[in-house]
Amino acid sequence: MNLLHRLAAEQLPVAVTAGAEVDAVRVLSMAGHIRATIPKPLRTLDGYTQPPAMVNEITSLGRTMLKRFPCR
């Protein structure tokens, strides 16, 4: 929910680059709270790297969640 509140305070679209935050974007997207483009991880010599996710919209469900769970 913290990420959803932070996204609501930004002008969309927003690129999310941190690995843990990209995972949170994935969860918010699957829950229907946001619309986002999340590229698949890319294989590198050291393992994998995650390209940035692009958050395009907060859905009406996401806005309802923002109202029901205000930022503390």
N, C-alpha and C positions, 0 to 999 in steps of 0.2 A: 504494500500500500504506500510505503514511503516513496518508491519510484513513481507510482501513479500520481502522487501529489506533486512531486518535482516536475514531472512531465506537464502537468496541468498549468504550472507556473511559467513554462517555456513557450516560445512561439514555435509552432510545428511547421515543417518537419524537423525532427531532432535526430542526430546521429548518436547512437549509444555505442561506446567502444570498449568499456571494461568487460571482461569475461563474465563476471558474476552478474553484472547488470544486463548483459545480453541474455543470460539465462532467465532473469526476472522479466525481461521483455517477452521472451518466449512464453512464459507462464501467463502473463497478462494477456497476450494475444490469444492463447488457447482458451482462456476464460472468457474471451469476448469483450474485454475491457478496452482494448486498443486495436488499431489496425497497424500492422508493421510489416516491413520487408526484412527478413532475417536470412542472410546468406548461409549456406552450409560451411562448416569449418574446412579450412584448406590444409592439406597434408604438407608438412615441411620436413626438412632433414632431422629436426629436433622433436617432431611429434605433429601437433596441429596448432593452427592459429585461427582465431575467429575474426572474420571481417566485421566491420561495424554494422549494427542493425539500424534501420531507419524507421522511426516511429512517425507515422503520417497523420494519425487521427486518434482522438479519444472518443469512444463510442458513447451512445446514450446510456448503456449499461455502466460503462466506466464512470460517467458523470454522476450517475445514481450512487455508485459506490463511494465516490468522493464526498457526496453529501451525507451518506450514512456513516462513514468512518472518517470524521474530520481529523486533520493533522493535529498532533499534540505538541 
